[in-house]
Amino acid sequence: MTDNIMNDITRRGWLVGTTAIASSMMMARGASAQTMINMGEPVSKDNPIRYTNNENPYGINPKVMEAIIEAYKKAHLYNFTTRRKLVKIISEIEDIPPECILVGAGSTEFLMATGALCGIAGGNAVVPYPSYAAVTRYVTRFGGQVIEVPVREDMSINLDDLRQAMTDNTKLVYISNPNNPIPNIVEKKSLEKFCLEVSKKAMVVIDEAYYEYVRNDDFSTMAHLVKDNPNIIVLRTASKIHAFANVRVGFAFGHPDTVKLLAKFGSNTISYPAQIGAMVSYKDKEYQKFVVDKNYQSLEILYKMFDELNLPYVKSNANFTYFNAGRDAKIVRDKLLESGVLVGLQYKAFPNWVRISTAKPEEMDYLVKIYKRDFGNI
């Protein structure tokens, strides 16, 4: 039975994007990005479907890919104006002044810059745990300390807990919203109040990597705060919804003085083709909606399985979910991998919880079949 499932997903899985997108006129050419290392080869332990890195399984918008390929014809030439054009587009979309926007090669360089500033100052960073750990690595690498504040029993980030954990030497407070690996959010009014209050004492960095996936009335970006608050920074990335994970485009929104400070750490690493691609991708709202719609379709497939098996889980505001397998997450990961299903790593705070990134709906069906076979009756 397993071999039949694997062969079926191999034969038809890569065509889903073309089939689904054909219903949309501008996407008629399709998008069928691979979710395995070796496209077209059988699903296996050595060639698994990736449900692990929160990637966009549909890949780069075909129209954007064409623009990137065309841009490579001019990649041998220096270009000093494209960045301004990209900033102008983002400024208009986000209603943020251009001088409040900095472009980089993904959001990681801004996590590095803010972490470095904290560490160089000999300060500490207050961060929820578990959460995305990039900024903490840079804080410690540059000599700072990290104060981890556990999420509460319901897995929410509690802002009062973060306040109480701050010391006179706190230079940075980091919040991923939505969080990762727990795809919940911080309520918008409470977060805005927190940002305005805490930014008087320390730099507040709000990482909105999964911003475009959120469909929750309790959520709001904090980007509107940066213009008048030098100690508030909002980060965005094209790695997720735009599928630029290995193309590298990201943004920091901040006060003009803060943008100038971050720029000292270097933001000239983004290539011309990447900038051209981003200009097209950010303007194409239809493709983004397609990806988000498919994401929630895939999540519903998982929710159905969780409900059937009575497995606790977190309703997602991103392109992944988090569930309690009722057993060691490492065991679950290793067993699923035998059938070509690669899920997320274990987090020490919740050893029985597993993070699953969404793939295409039929790939989610495959995961469900394998999971039920291996764990449904245990």
N, C-alpha and C positions, 0 to 999 in steps of 0.2 A: 504493500500500500504506500509506503514511504517513497519508494522509487517512482511510482506513478504520480504522486503529488509533485515531486521534484521535477520530473520531466515536463509535466504540464505547465508549471510556473516558468520553466526555461523556455518552452515553445512560445507561449503567448504573453508572458509578463512584460516584455519590452515594447509591446505595441499599444499598451494602454493609453499612453499619452496621446498618440496619434488619434486613436478612436475617440477619446473624450474631448480633445481640443477641436476636433473637426466640426463640432457643433458651433464653434465660435468662428466667425468669418476671418478675423485677422490671424487666428491661430491655425488655420486650415492645414498648414504645413506640418503641424504636430510637434510634440516634444516627447522624446522617448529616452531620456537620460538613463544610464545604467545605475542600478543600486547594488551591483556586485563589481568586484575588481575585473573579472574576465567576462565581459558581456557575451551572452549566447551559449556559454558553457554550462554544464549541469550545476545546479545548486549543490554545494557540498561544504564540509567543514573548512576546506581550503579556499572555497569560493562562495562565501556566505552572502545572503542578502543583509544589507547594513541597516539595522534598526537601532543605531547606536550613537551617531554623531549629530543628530538634529539637522541633517542636510535636507535640501529640497530635492525630492526624488525625481522631479520632472526636469531638473536642470535649467540652464539658462534659456530664457525666452528666445525662440528661434530668430526673431527679428533682431534681438540684441546680439546674438551670436554672429549674424551677418555683419552687423556694424563693427564688431570687434575684429573680425577677420579682415574687413576692408581697411580698418585703421592700421593694421600691421603693414600695409603697403607704405605707410608714412612713419613707421616706427624707427627708422634710421635717422629721422630728423628731430631736433630739439623742438619742443613746443612750449611756449610760455603763456598761452592764453586760454587753453582748454579748461584749466582748473577754475578760472574765473567764471567761465560759462556754466560749469557744473555747479559751482556755488550759487550762481544766480537761479538755477533751476530748483535747487533744494530750498533756497530762500523763499521762492514763490510758493512752493508746495507747503512749507512749514510755517510760513508767515513769520520768519525770523530774519533780522537784518543780515546781509552778507558778512559784515564784520564780526558777526557772532558765530560764524561757521568755519570749521577747519576740516580739511579733507586729508585722509590718511590711508595707508594700506591696511584696511580693516580697522576695527576698533581696538585691537590689541596694543597698538603703539600708544594709544591714549591711556589705556590701563597701565602701561609701562611708565608713561610720563607722570601720571598722578601718583602711582605707587612710589616712583623714584623721588618725587618731591617730598612725600611723607617720610621716606626712609632717610634721605639726605638731611632732613631737618631733625632727625633723631626722635621722631614722633611715633605714635601708634595709630593703627587703623582699626576701626570698629566695623566688623562685618557679620552678617548673619551666617549661621552654619546649619545645614549644608547650603552652599551657594557656589556660583562660578568662582574659581579660585585664582584666576590669572592675576588680579590686582594684589592679592596677598603674597604671591611669589615675588613680585617686584618690590613690595614693601620690605620684606625680609632681605632680599638680595642687596638692597641699598642701605641696610643697617637699621631699619625700623622694626617695630614689634606689631603683632597682630592680636587683637582681642576678638575671639570668636564668640558670638552670641547665639546659642542654640535656638532654633525655631521652637515654637510651642508645641504642645501635644497634638494640636490639630494641624500641625505643620505650617502654620502661618508665621510670617515675620512680624514680630511685635515691636512697634516703634518705641514704646515705653521701655522695653528691655534694652534697646539700643541706646536710648538716652542714659539709662542708669549705668550702662557699661562704659560710658565716656569718662575720661579723666582730663586733668588739666593739660595733659600732653597729647591729647587726641588731635591729630592733624587731618584725618580723613575718615569719612563714613561712607561706606559703599553699600548700595542696594541694587540688586538685579531685579527688575520689574518688567515682565514676569520673572519669577525666580527660576533657577535651574540648579539641581535636577527636579525640584518641586515646582510644577508649572502653575503656581497660584500668583495672585497679585496683591498689592497693597492698595487699599481703598484711597481713591484720588484726593478727597478733601483732607483726610488725615495725613497723607503723604505730603501734600502741599504745605500744610501747617508745619510739619516736621522739617521740611527743607528750609523754609523761611526762618525757623527758630534756630536750628542747628548750624546753619551756614554762618551765623554770627560768631561761631566758635571754631568751626572746622570746615574744610572743604567737603562738600557732599557730592558724590558721584552716583548718578542714576543711570544704570546700564539698561537700555531698552532694546536689546538685541532682537527680541521677539515681538516688538511693538506692532508690526503689521498683522500678526496673527490674532490679536486680541479682539474678541467680540463680547465685551462685558461692560455694561453701563457704569460699573463701579471703577473703571480704569480710566486714567488720563495720562498723557505724556506730561512731563514736567518742563518741557522745552520752553514754554512761555515764561518761565521764571528767570531764564539765564540773562536776559538783556539788562536787568537792573540788579543782578546779584553776582558779584565776582566769585563767590565761593560755591556756586552751583554749576555743575557740569552734567550734561546729558549726552550719552553715547548711543550711537546707532551703527548698524553694520549692514552691508549688502550681502553678507555671507549666507543668510538664511532665506528670506523670501525671494531674493533676487538670484540665489544659487551662485554667488560669487565667492564661495568658500576658498577656492584656490586661485581666484583672480585678485582678490584683496582690495576692497574699497570700504571705507568707513568714515564716520563723521563724529566730530566733537562739537556740541553746541555750548557756547559759553559767552560770558561777558567779553567785550573786545580786549580788555587788558588780560584776561585769562587765556584767550585764544593766542595772544602774542606770547604769553609765557609757555604754553604748550608747544607752540611752533618752534621754540628754541631746541626742543628735543628732536626735531627733524620730521617734517611732513612732506618731503619731496620724493618719497619712495614709490608713489603710485604711478603706474605706467600710463602712457598715452592711450593705448587700446582699452585699458581698464576704465579710464575716465570717459572715453567715448561710449563704451558699453553702458556705464552707469547713467549717462545723460539720457540714453534711449530707455533704459529699463525703468528708471524712476518715473518717467512720464507715462509709462504704459500701465495704467491702473487695471485694465481688463485682464491682463495676464496674471497680475498679482491676485485679483479676485478669484480667478480660476484655481490657482495654487491653494489659496485659503479654503475655498469651497471643498476641494478634494481632501484637504487636511482634516476638515471636520467630518467628512464622510468616513475617512479612515479611523478617526477617533471613535466614532459611533460603533464601528465593528469591534473595537477593543472593549468599549463599555459594555456591549452586549455580552461578550465573553466573561468579563469581570462579574457582571450581575448573575449570569448563569452559574458561575462557580463560587459565588458569594465571596469574592475577593475585594477587600477594601482598596479604593483608588482615589486619586485626586483628579477632579474635573479640570481639564487642561485649558489654559489660555495661550498655548504655544503649539509647537509642532512635535510634541512628545507628551507622554503621560507617565505617571508614577503609581505603581501598585504594589500591594503586599502579597507576595507569593506564599506566605505562610511557611517558608523554609529559607535556608541560606541562599542569598542571591547568587553567590558564586556557583553553587550547585545547579541552580536554574540556568545560569549563563552557560556553563560547560555542557549541560545536557542538551540544551537547545542548539548549541553550536554543532553538535554531532549531525544535526539535520540541516545545517546551513542557515541557521537563524542566529544572528549576532546582535545581542542586546547590550545595554549599558553596564558600566562597571558598578561595583558595590560601593556604597557610602557607609562609613563606619557608624554613623549616627542611627542608621536604619538598615541593619544587616539583612533583613528579609524583604526589603523593598527593591523593586526593579524598575529602571527607567527604560521605556520603549519609545524610540523615535518613530514617527509615522512614515510609512512608505506608501506605495500606491495601493488602492483598495484591494486588488486581488493578491497583492503581497501580504497585506494584513490578513486576508482569508487564509493564506498559507500558514502564517504564524499561528493563527488560532487553531488550525487543524493539528499542527505539531504540538502546541502547548496542551491542548485537550488530550491528545494521545499520550503524552509523557506525564502530565500532571493532573489531568482532569479527574481521575479516579483514585488518586493517592490521598 
